[in-house]
Amino acid sequence: MRYTAEKPRPWIHWRHRAVQVLLRPLLRLYYGWSYRYRGERYHEEDPHQAYLILANHNGAVDPILLALSFRQPIYYVASDHIFRWGFASKLIRFLAAPIPIVKAQLDLRAIHQMSTISREGGTIGLFPSGNGSFTGPEMPIHLGTAKLARLLKLPVLLFRFEGGYLTRPRWGVTTRKGSMNGRVVRALRVDEVAAMSPEALLKLIREELDADPYLETSAPLPTLASAPNRVLPATRIPSYPLQRYKGIRLAEYLERVLFVCPQCHHLNTLRSKGDRLSCPCGFSVRYGEDGYFYTPDTAAATKNGPDQLAALPQVKAFDQFQRQYLATWLEQTGVRQTHQAEPFFTDEGERLSIVQRASHEEKTLDGQLALYSDRLAFQPAGEATLEFPLPEIRFTAVHGPQTLQFQDARTNLVYEVHSDRPRSAYRYLVMIELLKSQPGASVKQPDPH
């Protein structure tokens, strides 16, 4: 008896197009109302041509918003955590057939699946940064994206969302209504892509996809006479025209991304409530409807001072400050040695899981997470401490607003750390990057709370 290899099942299915046609009008209406989103139709789309669409990334609904500008279904490269949602994941697979990857890590299997889709005539959607922005500018895009674009030999469409960060900040809990739009800003033919070096193509991709809401502008600044005192009561030192994004609880959970107080320099003491970010030391700012910080009242204006607002007018500048501050502090003699025994910060009530690619979670443990200068440690209740030396951590990432993900190079296992309360996974990411990038080595020492 002769045996023949089973023919692989096609990736593309007629139902994917049916879903696109049926849901597009409803989704356009819903997100037009809830996000004030306007997606510009790509009229040059050839229904018989497959494309590689590269887009900047703001949040979880980006694939839906991107699809509103195109007729044909788009097969997205997606972080594999969405494949661990039980029935919801099965539904996503059935309706949209996304391509799973471990966060921001394109592997050979994903590249093979993308090649299969392109051969079948399907359009591929990729958010090359792999991360929604925490601070406004697009997260880093690596050279592998440009190499992939050349490898697939497809026309490349560069799609840019504008206003997404201020509409739904990654750190926030509420959606704000202002102005958000998306459109194809550059189309590249296959021969144009082939003619460019990977470095030149990467430069172009980065330039076209960055929708930093805090970029300097030469446009005249608006007056604040019409701004409601409830939100914009005092000093503003802006560099961008005023565009309001109205909502409630505007500052809540900013501590997911901002964790060094600029006044007392303590770690993890900033807290948010309503539209205010403050520290027990007296530092306090108000997050305005345009995404800038303001002095919340006369007393705070005197304490913080206009110079502080000028230096830290918005989240992007604040994050630059805390990164520079920590880099300088870590270079001081004795800091790393001290924090081999004493953690920089700890978090209680954490949940550690081993995750499989596009599959279920395994070995869930509850306990305390702590970062030292040489290791990340997890202390389960009543069990031995799990230690991950920083040189053995292959990558770190954050998915969603606050789930920490990292890979242990010793075992190739990928771990995720979850929390049911708001806390900053971003600070672990920043500190691990700084500790690994600097050799072991006057700034005031932070208090590790």
C-alpha positions in Angstrom: 0.0 0.0 0.0 1.3 3.4 -0.9 1.1 6.3 1.5 1.1 9.9 0.4 1.8 12.9 2.6 -1.4 14.7 3.7 -1.9 17.9 1.8 -1.6 20.8 4.2 -4.8 22.7 4.9 -5.0 26.1 3.3 -4.7 29.1 5.7 -7.2 31.3 3.8 -10.9 30.5 4.0 -14.0 32.1 2.5 -15.4 32.8 6.0 -12.6 35.3 6.7 -13.8 37.5 3.8 -17.5 37.0 4.9 -16.6 38.2 8.4 -14.8 41.2 6.9 -17.8 42.2 4.8 -20.5 41.6 7.4 -18.8 43.2 10.4 -17.1 46.2 8.8 -20.1 48.5 8.7 -21.1 47.8 12.3 -17.5 48.2 13.6 -17.1 51.4 11.6 -20.2 52.9 13.4 -19.2 51.6 16.8 -15.6 52.9 16.8 -16.6 56.1 15.1 -18.7 56.7 18.1 -16.6 55.3 20.9 -13.2 56.3 19.7 -14.1 59.2 17.4 -12.1 57.1 14.8 -12.1 57.8 11.1 -10.3 55.3 8.9 -9.5 56.5 5.4 -10.3 54.0 2.8 -7.3 52.8 0.7 -8.9 53.3 -2.8 -5.8 52.0 -4.6 -6.3 48.5 -3.2 -6.2 45.8 -5.8 -8.5 43.0 -4.8 -6.3 40.5 -6.6 -3.1 41.6 -5.0 -1.6 40.5 -1.6 0.1 43.1 0.5 2.3 43.4 3.6 0.7 46.1 5.8 3.0 47.6 8.5 1.3 49.9 11.0 2.1 51.7 14.2 0.6 50.2 17.4 -1.5 51.8 20.0 -3.8 49.1 21.6 -5.7 45.9 21.4 -8.3 47.1 18.9 -5.7 48.3 16.3 -6.3 45.2 14.0 -10.0 46.0 13.9 -9.5 49.7 13.1 -6.9 48.9 10.5 -9.3 46.4 8.7 -11.8 49.2 8.3 -9.6 50.8 5.6 -9.5 47.7 3.4 -11.8 45.4 1.4 -10.0 42.1 1.7 -9.3 40.3 5.0 -6.0 40.8 6.7 -4.1 38.0 8.4 -2.4 39.5 11.5 0.7 38.5 13.3 -0.4 38.5 16.9 1.1 38.1 20.3 0.4 34.5 21.5 -1.2 35.5 24.7 -4.5 36.0 22.8 -4.4 32.3 22.1 -4.7 31.4 25.8 -8.3 32.8 26.3 -10.1 29.5 25.9 -13.3 29.8 23.8 -12.6 33.4 22.8 -9.2 32.2 21.3 -10.9 29.5 19.4 -13.4 32.0 18.0 -10.6 34.3 17.0 -8.8 31.5 15.2 -12.0 30.5 13.4 -12.9 34.0 12.3 -9.6 35.6 11.6 -6.8 33.0 11.6 -4.0 35.2 13.1 -0.4 34.1 13.1 0.9 33.6 16.7 4.3 34.8 17.9 5.8 35.1 21.4 5.7 38.9 22.2 7.7 40.8 19.5 9.7 37.6 18.6 9.3 36.6 15.0 10.4 32.9 14.7 10.8 30.6 11.8 7.4 29.0 12.2 5.7 32.5 12.0 7.8 33.4 8.9 6.8 30.1 7.3 3.1 30.8 8.0 3.4 34.3 6.6 5.0 32.9 3.4 2.1 30.4 3.1 -0.5 33.1 3.4 1.3 35.3 0.8 1.5 32.3 -1.6 -2.3 31.8 -1.2 -2.9 35.4 -2.1 -3.6 36.7 1.4 -2.7 40.1 2.9 -0.5 40.1 6.0 -0.8 42.7 8.8 2.1 43.4 11.1 2.7 45.9 13.9 6.5 45.9 13.7 7.1 47.4 17.1 5.2 44.5 18.7 4.1 46.9 21.5 1.7 49.7 22.0 3.4 52.8 23.2 3.5 53.5 26.9 4.7 57.1 26.5 3.6 58.4 23.1 6.3 57.7 20.5 6.3 54.4 18.7 8.2 51.6 20.5 11.4 50.4 18.8 11.2 48.8 15.4 14.1 46.4 14.6 16.0 45.6 11.5 14.3 42.2 11.2 11.1 44.0 10.0 12.9 45.4 6.9 14.5 42.1 6.2 11.1 40.3 6.4 9.6 42.9 4.0 12.3 42.1 1.4 11.9 38.3 2.0 8.1 38.2 1.4 8.4 40.0 -1.9 5.0 41.8 -1.5 4.0 45.4 -2.0 4.4 47.2 1.3 1.8 49.6 2.7 2.7 51.8 5.6 -0.3 52.6 7.7 -0.3 55.2 10.4 -2.8 55.8 13.3 -2.8 59.3 14.7 -4.4 60.2 18.0 -4.5 56.7 19.3 -2.2 57.2 22.2 -4.3 60.0 23.7 -7.6 58.2 22.9 -6.7 55.1 24.8 -3.4 55.3 26.6 -1.9 51.9 27.2 -1.5 52.7 30.9 -5.1 54.0 31.3 -8.4 52.5 32.2 -10.8 54.7 30.2 -11.3 55.7 26.6 -11.2 59.4 25.8 -13.1 61.1 23.0 -11.1 63.4 20.8 -9.8 62.8 17.4 -8.3 59.5 16.0 -7.7 58.6 12.4 -5.8 56.1 10.3 -4.6 56.0 6.7 -2.0 54.6 4.3 0.8 57.1 4.3 3.2 55.3 1.9 2.9 52.5 -0.6 6.0 50.7 -1.9 6.2 48.5 -4.9 8.0 45.2 -4.7 10.9 46.5 -6.9 11.2 49.6 -4.6 11.5 47.4 -1.5 14.1 45.2 -3.3 16.1 48.3 -4.3 16.5 49.6 -0.7 19.0 48.3 1.8 17.4 46.9 5.0 18.8 49.8 6.9 17.3 52.4 4.5 14.0 50.6 4.5 14.0 50.5 8.3 14.7 54.2 8.5 11.7 54.9 6.2 9.4 52.6 8.2 10.4 54.3 11.5 9.8 57.7 10.1 6.4 57.0 8.5 5.0 55.0 11.4 5.9 57.3 14.3 2.8 59.2 15.4 4.3 60.8 18.5 1.7 63.2 19.9 4.3 65.2 21.7 6.5 66.2 18.7 7.6 69.8 18.5 5.5 71.9 16.1 5.9 75.3 14.5 2.1 75.9 14.5 0.9 78.7 16.7 -0.2 77.7 20.1 -3.8 78.2 21.0 -4.9 80.3 23.9 -6.3 78.6 27.0 -9.1 81.1 27.5 -11.7 78.5 26.4 -10.2 75.6 28.3 -12.4 74.6 31.3 -10.7 75.4 34.7 -11.7 72.0 36.0 -9.0 70.4 33.8 -6.6 73.2 32.9 -6.5 75.4 35.9 -3.0 76.8 35.8 0.4 76.8 34.1 0.8 75.0 30.8 4.1 74.9 29.0 3.1 73.1 25.8 4.9 72.3 22.5 1.9 71.0 20.6 -1.5 72.5 19.5 -4.3 71.9 21.9 -6.6 68.9 21.0 -8.9 67.8 23.8 -9.5 64.1 24.6 -12.4 64.2 27.0 -13.1 61.5 29.5 -13.1 60.6 33.2 -10.3 59.4 35.4 -7.8 60.7 33.0 -4.7 60.1 35.1 -5.6 56.8 36.7 -2.9 54.2 36.6 -0.3 56.5 35.3 1.9 54.8 37.9 2.0 51.8 35.5 4.5 53.8 33.5 5.8 56.7 35.7 7.4 55.3 38.9 10.2 57.7 39.9 9.1 60.8 41.8 10.9 63.8 40.3 10.8 65.6 43.7 11.9 63.0 46.3 13.3 60.4 43.9 11.6 57.5 45.6 10.7 54.5 43.5 7.1 53.3 43.4 5.5 56.0 45.5 3.6 57.8 42.8 -0.1 57.2 42.9 -3.0 58.4 40.7 -6.6 59.3 41.3 -9.0 61.0 39.0 -6.9 63.3 36.9 -4.1 63.8 39.4 -0.7 62.0 39.8 0.9 62.6 43.2 3.4 61.4 45.8 3.3 61.6 49.6 6.3 64.0 49.5 4.0 66.7 48.1 4.6 66.4 44.4 1.4 66.7 42.4 0.4 67.3 38.8 -2.9 67.2 36.9 -3.2 65.3 33.6 -5.1 67.5 31.2 -7.4 66.6 28.3 -4.6 67.3 25.8 -2.2 64.8 27.4 0.0 67.5 29.2 0.6 68.0 32.9 -0.7 71.1 34.8 -0.3 72.5 38.2 -3.4 71.3 40.0 -3.8 74.3 42.4 -1.9 77.3 43.8 -0.2 75.3 46.6 1.1 72.7 44.2 2.1 75.4 41.7 4.3 76.9 44.4 5.7 73.6 45.5 6.3 72.1 42.0 7.1 75.3 40.3 6.8 76.2 36.6 10.4 75.0 36.0 9.4 71.4 36.9 6.5 71.5 34.6 8.7 72.9 31.9 11.1 70.0 32.3 8.4 67.3 32.6 5.4 68.7 30.6 4.1 65.2 29.5 4.5 61.5 29.9 7.2 61.2 27.2 9.5 63.8 29.0 8.7 62.3 32.4 9.8 58.8 31.2 13.0 60.3 29.7 13.8 61.9 33.1 13.3 58.7 35.0 15.4 56.6 32.6 18.2 59.1 32.7 18.0 59.4 36.5 18.1 55.7 37.0 21.0 55.2 34.6 23.1 57.8 36.5 22.2 56.4 39.9 23.1 52.8 38.9 26.6 54.0 38.0 27.3 55.0 41.5 29.8 53.0 43.5 28.1 50.5 45.8 24.6 50.7 44.4 24.7 47.4 42.6 26.4 45.7 45.5 23.8 47.0 48.0 20.9 45.8 45.8 22.2 42.3 45.5 20.8 41.7 49.0 18.1 44.4 49.0 15.6 44.5 46.2 15.0 47.7 44.2 11.3 47.0 44.6 8.9 44.1 45.3 5.3 43.3 44.5 3.0 41.1 46.5 0.1 39.0 45.2 1.8 38.2 41.9 1.0 35.1 39.7 3.8 33.4 37.8 3.0 31.1 34.9 4.9 29.1 32.3 3.4 29.7 28.9 3.6 27.7 25.7 3.5 29.3 22.2 -0.1 30.0 21.4 -1.2 27.5 24.0 -2.2 27.2 27.6 -0.5 28.4 30.8 1.3 25.8 33.0 2.5 25.7 36.6 0.8 28.7 38.0 2.3 30.0 41.3 1.2 32.8 43.6 3.8 34.8 45.5 6.1 37.8 45.6 8.1 39.3 42.7 11.3 41.1 43.5 14.1 42.7 41.4 17.7 42.8 42.5 20.7 44.1 40.7 21.7 40.7 39.5 18.5 38.7 39.4 14.7 38.6 39.2 13.2 36.5 42.0 9.8 35.0 42.6 9.0 33.7 46.1 6.0 31.4 46.1 4.1 31.0 49.3 5.7 28.2 51.3 8.1 27.1 48.5 11.7 27.7 47.4 12.5 31.0 45.7 12.8 30.8 41.9 15.7 33.0 40.7 16.4 34.2 37.2 19.9 35.7 36.8 19.7 38.8 34.7 22.3 37.6 32.2 20.1 34.5 31.6 17.0 36.5 30.8 16.9 36.5 27.0 14.1 39.1 26.6 11.6 41.0 28.6 8.3 42.5 27.4 5.0 43.8 28.6 1.8 42.8 27.0 -1.4 44.5 27.8 -1.1 47.3 30.4 0.8 45.3 33.1 1.7 41.7 32.4 5.4 41.0 32.5 6.8 38.4 30.1 10.4 37.1 30.0 12.3 34.1 28.7 14.9 32.1 30.7 17.8 31.3 28.3 18.8 28.3 30.5 15.6 26.4 29.7 14.0 28.5 26.8 10.9 28.6 28.9 8.7 31.8 28.7 7.2 33.1 31.9 4.4 35.6 32.5 3.8 37.5 35.7 0.2 38.7 36.3 -1.3 40.9 39.0 -4.9 41.7 39.8 -4.1 45.1 41.2 -2.6 48.0 39.3 1.2 48.0 39.4 4.0 48.7 36.9 5.5 45.9 34.9 7.1 48.6 32.8 9.5 49.5 35.7 10.8 45.9 35.7 11.3 46.2 31.9 13.2 49.5 32.2 15.3 48.5 35.2 16.3 45.1 33.7 17.3 46.9 30.4 19.4 49.4 32.3 21.1 46.8 34.6 22.0 44.6 31.6 23.2 47.5 29.4 25.6 49.0 32.0 28.7 47.6 33.6 28.5 47.3 37.4 29.8 50.6 38.9 26.1 62.6 42.9 22.5 61.4 42.7 20.3 60.9 45.7 19.6 57.2 46.3 16.0 56.2 45.7 14.0 54.7 48.6 13.0 51.2 47.4 9.4 51.1 48.4 
